[in-house]
C-alpha cells in the first residue's frame, strides 16, 4: 500500500444499480495546508454539500495564523497513535470545522463548547481512522460526510416498524430483497433491537433495484402481507430464500406464513400496493440513494459500513448527544 501503510479496509458493501457502477462517485473536497509564512488560505473544493464547504472554510479561517493545538481534549484518547498518526490527527482536528457548524475548529469546539458533544465524537472517530492508517484527506472527507451532513426528514407513515414506537432513536433502512448485503444486515438490526430494547426502532423502506428482476415483485408481495400484519413474517422467508423469489416462490411463502391467500392476491394486484413501493423508491431517489442497504440514524445517513460495530457506534453517539 506504500504511503497508505496497509490501512484496514473492507466490511459490508452495497448493492448498486448497474448504471451507477459505471459512474464515478462524487469526490469530497480536500483543504490544502495553510501557507504559514503568508497566512494565505489555499483550498481545493470538490462536489461536497455547500453547508460542508462553508463550515469547513470558516473553521480553517478561524485557525489562520495560529499554531496548531496539539493537546487532546478530555475524553479523546490518542495514546495508541504513533507520532505520524498523531500529526495527522492534530492537523485534521485543527482544520476541520466544529461538528455543530460553528466558525471554529473541531479541537477548539471540543474544549470550549460544552453544548457540542458531536465534536468530541468526531475527534474520537478521527483518532480511530488515524490509527487504522487512513490518509489525512480521507479522514477529513469521512468527518465531513458523517458530522457536517444535515438530518433529513423521511416519511415512515406507511413503513413497517420493529421496536418501541416511543424509542428516541430511529433507524430507517432502504433495502432490496435480492441484495445480499441487505440480507446480511437483517441479523445485525435484530441484534441491535434486542440490545437497545426501548431505545431504538427500525423502519423498512423499499428500494428495489431495477437490475434485480424479482426485487420489485417481492416488495409488492411484502406490502400485500403488511396489510394483514405479516410483513416481517413473510420477509423473513424472503431473506432466507433470497435466490428463490420467483412469483411461484412468493406464493408458496405467503401460504406458509398463513396469509389469507384470497385477500393477499387481491392486494397483490391492487394499484395502491405497487404505488406504495413506487413511493418509497421515489423518496430514495430524492435522497440520492444509489445503492442498498442505505441506513439513516435519526435522519443522518450512515456513511460507514453497515455492520454491527459501526451502527452501534452511531446509536451510542445519538443517545449521548441527546442526554
C-alpha positions as CSV (number, residue, x, y, z in Angstrom):
1,X,0.0,0.0,0.0
2,X,3.0,2.3,0.2
3,X,2.1,5.6,2.0
4,X,-1.3,4.2,2.9
5,X,0.5,1.9,5.4
6,X,-1.7,-1.1,4.9
7,X,-4.8,0.5,6.3
8,X,-7.6,-1.8,7.4
9,X,-10.5,-1.7,5.0
10,X,-13.4,-3.7,4.0
11,X,-16.7,-4.6,5.5
12,X,-20.3,-4.9,4.3
13,X,-20.7,-3.4,0.9
14,X,-23.7,-2.1,-1.0
15,X,-25.8,-3.4,-3.9
16,X,-25.8,-0.7,-6.6
17,X,-27.6,-0.3,-9.8
18,X,-25.6,-1.3,-12.8
19,X,-25.7,2.2,-14.2
20,X,-24.4,3.7,-11.0
21,X,-21.5,1.3,-11.0
22,X,-20.3,2.8,-14.3
23,X,-20.2,6.3,-12.9
24,X,-17.5,7.9,-10.8
25,X,-18.8,8.8,-7.4
26,X,-18.6,12.5,-6.4
27,X,-15.3,13.3,-4.5
28,X,-15.5,15.3,-1.3
29,X,-13.2,18.4,-1.2
30,X,-9.7,18.4,0.4
31,X,-8.5,21.6,2.1
32,X,-4.8,22.2,1.4
33,X,-2.4,23.3,4.1
34,X,-2.3,26.9,5.3
35,X,0.7,28.8,4.0
36,X,2.1,29.7,7.3
37,X,4.5,32.4,6.1
38,X,1.9,34.3,4.1
39,X,-1.0,33.3,6.2
40,X,-2.9,32.6,3.0
41,X,-5.7,30.0,2.9
42,X,-5.5,27.7,-0.1
43,X,-8.5,25.3,-0.6
44,X,-9.5,22.8,-3.2
45,X,-13.2,22.0,-3.4
46,X,-14.9,19.0,-4.9
47,X,-18.6,18.2,-5.0
48,X,-19.4,18.3,-1.3
49,X,-22.5,20.0,0.0
50,X,-22.4,23.8,0.3
51,X,-23.0,23.6,4.0
52,X,-20.0,21.4,4.5
53,X,-17.8,23.8,2.4
54,X,-19.0,26.9,4.3
55,X,-18.5,25.4,7.7
56,X,-15.1,23.8,6.9
57,X,-13.9,27.1,5.3
58,X,-15.0,29.0,8.4
59,X,-13.1,26.6,10.7
60,X,-9.9,26.9,8.6
61,X,-10.1,30.7,8.5
62,X,-10.6,30.9,12.2
63,X,-7.4,28.9,12.7
64,X,-5.4,31.0,10.3
65,X,-2.2,32.4,11.8
66,X,-2.5,30.3,14.9
67,X,-0.2,27.4,15.8
68,X,-2.0,24.0,15.9
69,X,-3.3,22.9,19.2
70,X,-1.6,19.6,19.9
71,X,-3.1,18.7,23.2
72,X,-6.1,16.3,23.0
73,X,-9.3,17.4,24.8
74,X,-10.7,15.4,27.7
75,X,-12.5,12.3,26.5
76,X,-10.3,11.8,23.4
77,X,-7.6,9.2,23.7
78,X,-4.6,9.5,21.3
79,X,-2.2,7.4,23.4
80,X,-2.3,4.5,20.9
81,X,-1.3,6.6,18.0
82,X,2.3,6.7,16.8
83,X,4.0,10.0,16.1
84,X,3.0,10.1,12.4
85,X,-0.6,9.2,13.3
86,X,-0.7,12.0,15.9
87,X,0.5,14.5,13.4
88,X,-2.3,13.5,11.0
89,X,-4.9,13.6,13.8
90,X,-3.9,17.1,15.1
91,X,-3.8,18.5,11.6
92,X,-7.3,17.3,11.0
93,X,-8.5,18.4,14.4
94,X,-7.3,21.9,13.9
95,X,-8.5,22.1,10.3
96,X,-12.0,20.6,10.2
97,X,-14.8,22.8,11.5
98,X,-16.9,22.2,14.5
99,X,-19.4,19.3,14.2
100,X,-22.1,21.8,15.2
101,X,-21.4,24.1,12.3
102,X,-19.7,26.9,14.2
103,X,-16.8,29.0,12.9
104,X,-14.1,27.3,14.8
105,X,-12.2,24.0,14.6
106,X,-13.1,20.6,16.0
107,X,-10.5,20.7,18.7
108,X,-11.5,24.2,19.8
109,X,-15.1,23.2,19.9
110,X,-14.4,20.1,21.9
111,X,-12.5,22.1,24.5
112,X,-14.7,25.3,24.6
113,X,-18.2,24.4,23.5
114,X,-19.8,22.0,26.0
115,X,-23.0,22.1,24.1
116,X,-21.4,20.5,21.1
117,X,-20.9,16.9,22.1
118,X,-20.6,15.8,18.5
119,X,-17.2,17.5,18.2
120,X,-15.9,15.1,20.8
121,X,-17.4,12.2,18.9
122,X,-15.8,13.5,15.7
123,X,-12.4,13.6,17.2
124,X,-12.7,10.1,18.6
125,X,-13.7,8.9,15.1
126,X,-10.7,10.8,13.6
127,X,-8.3,9.1,16.1
128,X,-9.7,5.7,15.1
129,X,-9.3,6.4,11.4
130,X,-5.7,7.7,12.0
131,X,-5.0,4.6,14.0
132,X,-6.3,2.4,11.1
133,X,-3.9,4.1,8.7
134,X,-6.2,6.4,6.8
135,X,-4.7,9.4,5.0
136,X,-5.3,12.9,6.2
137,X,-7.5,13.7,3.2
138,X,-9.6,10.6,3.7
139,X,-10.1,11.3,7.4
140,X,-11.2,14.9,6.5
141,X,-13.6,13.6,3.9
142,X,-15.0,11.0,6.3
143,X,-15.6,13.5,9.1
144,X,-17.4,15.9,6.7
145,X,-19.6,13.2,5.4
146,X,-20.5,11.9,8.9
147,X,-20.7,15.1,11.0
148,X,-21.4,18.0,8.7
149,X,-24.4,16.5,7.0
150,X,-27.8,17.8,8.0
151,X,-30.5,15.3,9.2
152,X,-33.2,14.7,6.6
153,X,-36.9,14.0,7.0
154,X,-38.1,10.6,5.9
155,X,-41.7,9.6,5.6
156,X,-42.3,6.5,7.6
157,X,-46.0,6.9,8.0
158,X,-46.7,3.7,5.9
159,X,-43.5,1.8,6.7
160,X,-43.4,-1.4,8.7
161,X,-41.7,-0.9,12.1
162,X,-39.9,-3.1,14.6
163,X,-39.1,-1.9,18.2
164,X,-40.6,0.5,20.6
165,X,-42.7,3.2,18.9
166,X,-41.6,5.7,21.6
167,X,-37.9,4.9,21.3
168,X,-35.7,8.0,20.9
169,X,-33.5,6.6,18.1
170,X,-35.0,5.9,14.7
171,X,-33.2,3.7,12.1
172,X,-34.6,3.7,8.6
173,X,-33.4,1.1,6.2
174,X,-33.8,1.3,2.4
175,X,-33.4,-2.2,1.1
176,X,-33.8,-4.6,-1.8
177,X,-34.9,-8.2,-1.2
178,X,-32.4,-9.6,-3.8
179,X,-29.5,-7.6,-2.4
180,X,-27.1,-9.9,-0.5
181,X,-25.7,-7.1,1.6
182,X,-29.3,-6.3,2.7
183,X,-29.7,-9.9,3.8
184,X,-26.6,-9.7,5.9
185,X,-27.8,-6.6,7.6
186,X,-31.0,-8.1,8.9
187,X,-29.5,-10.1,11.8
188,X,-27.4,-7.1,12.7
189,X,-30.5,-5.0,13.1
190,X,-32.3,-7.7,15.1
191,X,-29.3,-7.9,17.4
192,X,-29.3,-4.1,17.9
193,X,-33.1,-4.1,18.6
194,X,-32.5,-6.7,21.3
195,X,-29.6,-4.9,22.9
196,X,-31.1,-1.5,22.7
197,X,-34.6,-2.6,23.7
198,X,-36.8,0.5,24.3
199,X,-34.2,2.8,22.8
200,X,-34.3,2.2,19.1
201,X,-36.9,1.4,16.4
202,X,-36.3,0.3,12.8
203,X,-38.4,1.2,9.8
204,X,-38.2,-0.7,6.5
205,X,-38.4,1.3,3.2
206,X,-38.5,-0.3,-0.3
207,X,-35.8,0.4,-2.8
208,X,-35.9,-2.4,-5.3
209,X,-33.1,-2.1,-7.8
210,X,-34.2,-2.3,-11.4
211,X,-31.3,-4.6,-12.1
212,X,-32.8,-7.2,-9.8
213,X,-35.8,-8.7,-11.6
214,X,-37.5,-10.3,-8.6
215,X,-36.9,-7.4,-6.2
216,X,-39.9,-5.3,-7.1
217,X,-42.4,-8.2,-7.2
218,X,-41.1,-9.3,-3.8
219,X,-41.5,-5.8,-2.4
220,X,-45.1,-5.6,-3.7
221,X,-45.8,-9.1,-2.2
222,X,-44.5,-7.8,1.2
223,X,-46.7,-4.7,1.1
224,X,-49.7,-7.0,0.5
225,X,-48.6,-9.1,3.5
226,X,-48.2,-5.9,5.6
227,X,-51.9,-5.2,5.1
228,X,-52.5,-8.4,7.1
229,X,-49.9,-7.5,9.7
230,X,-47.5,-10.2,8.5
231,X,-44.8,-8.1,6.7
232,X,-41.9,-9.3,9.0
233,X,-43.1,-13.0,9.0
234,X,-43.2,-13.1,5.2
235,X,-40.0,-11.2,4.5
236,X,-38.0,-13.4,6.9
237,X,-38.7,-16.2,4.4
238,X,-37.6,-13.9,1.6
239,X,-34.2,-13.3,3.2
240,X,-33.7,-17.0,3.9
241,X,-34.6,-17.9,0.3
242,X,-33.1,-15.0,-1.5
243,X,-32.2,-17.0,-4.6
244,X,-35.8,-18.2,-5.0
245,X,-38.1,-15.2,-5.3
246,X,-40.0,-16.0,-8.5
247,X,-43.7,-15.5,-8.4
248,X,-44.5,-19.2,-7.6
249,X,-42.0,-18.9,-4.7
250,X,-43.6,-15.8,-3.3
251,X,-47.0,-17.5,-3.3
252,X,-45.5,-20.5,-1.5
253,X,-44.0,-18.4,1.2
254,X,-47.3,-16.5,1.6
255,X,-49.1,-19.8,2.2
256,X,-46.5,-20.9,4.7
257,X,-46.9,-17.6,6.5
258,X,-50.6,-18.3,7.0
259,X,-51.8,-15.4,5.0
260,X,-55.4,-15.1,3.8
261,X,-54.5,-16.0,0.2
262,X,-57.6,-14.6,-1.4
263,X,-57.0,-11.2,0.2
264,X,-53.3,-11.3,-0.4
265,X,-53.7,-11.9,-4.1
266,X,-56.3,-9.2,-4.3
267,X,-53.9,-6.8,-2.6
268,X,-51.1,-8.0,-4.8
269,X,-52.9,-6.9,-7.9
270,X,-54.1,-3.6,-6.5
271,X,-52.6,-0.4,-8.0
272,X,-52.3,1.1,-4.5
273,X,-49.9,-1.8,-3.4
274,X,-47.4,-1.1,-6.2
275,X,-47.8,2.7,-5.6
276,X,-46.6,2.1,-2.1
277,X,-43.4,0.6,-3.4
278,X,-43.0,3.3,-6.0
279,X,-43.5,6.0,-3.3
280,X,-40.6,4.5,-1.3
281,X,-38.4,4.3,-4.3
282,X,-39.2,7.9,-5.3
283,X,-38.2,9.0,-1.8
284,X,-35.0,7.1,-2.1
285,X,-34.3,8.9,-5.4
286,X,-35.0,12.2,-3.8
287,X,-32.4,11.4,-1.1
288,X,-29.9,10.5,-3.8
289,X,-29.7,6.8,-2.7
290,X,-27.6,4.9,-5.2
291,X,-27.4,1.5,-3.6
292,X,-28.7,-0.8,-0.9
293,X,-28.7,-1.1,2.0
294,X,-28.8,2.6,2.9
295,X,-29.4,3.3,6.6
296,X,-30.3,6.5,8.4
297,X,-30.0,7.1,12.1
298,X,-32.2,9.9,13.3
299,X,-32.2,11.3,9.8
300,X,-28.4,11.1,9.3
301,X,-27.1,8.7,6.6
302,X,-24.7,6.1,7.9
303,X,-21.6,6.7,5.8
304,X,-19.6,3.8,7.1
305,X,-20.0,0.0,6.5
306,X,-23.4,-1.2,7.7
307,X,-22.0,-3.6,10.3
308,X,-22.8,-4.2,14.0
309,X,-19.9,-2.2,15.5
310,X,-20.5,0.7,13.1
311,X,-24.2,1.0,13.7
312,X,-23.7,0.5,17.5
313,X,-21.3,3.5,17.5
314,X,-23.8,5.7,15.7
315,X,-26.6,4.7,18.1
316,X,-24.3,5.3,21.1
317,X,-23.4,8.8,19.8
318,X,-27.1,9.7,19.3
319,X,-28.0,8.5,22.8
320,X,-25.2,10.5,24.3
321,X,-25.8,13.6,22.2
322,X,-29.5,13.7,23.3
323,X,-28.9,13.3,27.0
